């Protein structure tokens, strides 16, 4: 980056169709089974780690049967890769001593995302690549503390053990009814079941799918409260009563009543927990921290009979003491968080402790998806599968600049990336303006107007563009089975050329 040049980051690069990941991984498993059969028939050492599977895994035979029942024809059709590519990738895996499998939203933002992750896990189990040095599963989470949120109980379906521990700590009954995930929350806002919206940071309106529908949901709220470090689009659509409460940012010094700098904690994707304190003077002496604002709301609503909210807001160590008593793994929390680089939270699977009903790592033996969006798109010549992503000059919904040096786009964001062969078939040229039309089939008109075509190395039948501008095309009701994650990487669309401009 300092020299302005480029660095090779991969020895091999394969381009599966969007949503074809499970088929690609199952194809690699099929290649591993074939190579293992051949090796053992020739009297050579097994390629599959049968000792690991015997001690630590369950349902292996069912998975083998599922792989055998999956034809190469279906694998190649869904994945979009050639058999030679899949077998080459499998050989790299088989020749590696240790393997780390990593993935991000390109895997998780599909209707069948959960079974994709299960198939990746199956593949890693074949050679015992979980629970030993240099190996394992590594989901990439976009936000710096999204894992930490879950760890300390921010969960719409809080586990009973957590609720029991909170009741013991606080002496009050905890609500046992599940709350709402994002998709369910918007539905509740629309039908009137939820009438108050409180956001601790973020830009909910721009981050969620079906942008016009989200506006309607906000307009139905009796109260909206946004606790934020800076203004954003969500603040522009208030409920009947609306508050924007500015707060300290994490880079600003947060002093308590005694003048001592407060420290918050974050957990990264590698399960490391460390302290984080501001170094810059606050933008205003009137600013309060997020903790102080939330504690103030709690005190005004619930009183101090069971919790001394003011004390917690004035000394974050007291909050960490409570976490230590409630959440396993946080022994000596305040001491360890002040150690340089923090401390590592235990990962049971990394120690080959399996928290499953079988007390073993359990293979998933389901079939491939019946039909991916790419396969649906083949039913019409003008259908494409859209994926949304971020640019270089962007962090989540925050746009810092209009350039994307990753993809060679400068000074604009209203672009659609398309394979040159698809552009030729459309009779389109580079930089031509188009409208992108959602083809979900639910009767709702979804159109992203006046975008420029950019030729790009993307699989035929696929198009791509930037989030959140293209959220208008992502249906709220299209989400991952068992995950409720919006399907932002597999959106059926058509592309219409605009004749009024080029």
Secondary structure, DSSP 4 states (H G I P E B T S, - for coil): --SS------S----PPTT-HHHHHHHHHHHHHHHHHHHHHTTPPPSS-HHHHHHHEE-HHHHHHHHHHS-HHHHHHHH---HHHHHHHHHHHHH-SS-EEEE-HHHHSSTTHHHHHHHHHHHHHHTT-SSSTT-EEEEPPSSTTHHHHHHTT--TT--HHHHHHHHHHHSSPPP-S----HHHHHHHHHTTS--EEEEESS-HHHHSSSHHHHHHHHHT-SEEEEEESS--GGGGS--SEEEEEEB--TTB--B-TTSPBP-EEEE-TTSEEEEE---BPPS-TT-B-HHHHHHHHHHHHH-SSS--HHHHHH-HHHHHHHHHHHSTT-TTHHHHTTSTT-EEPP-TGGGT---STTSSEE---PPPPS--HHHHHTTSTTEEEEEEE--TTEETTEE--S-BTTTTB-S---EEEE-HHHHHHHT--TT-EEEEEE--SSS---EEEEEEEEE-S--TTEEEEETTGGGGGS-TT-B-TTT--B-TT-EEEEEEE-SS--
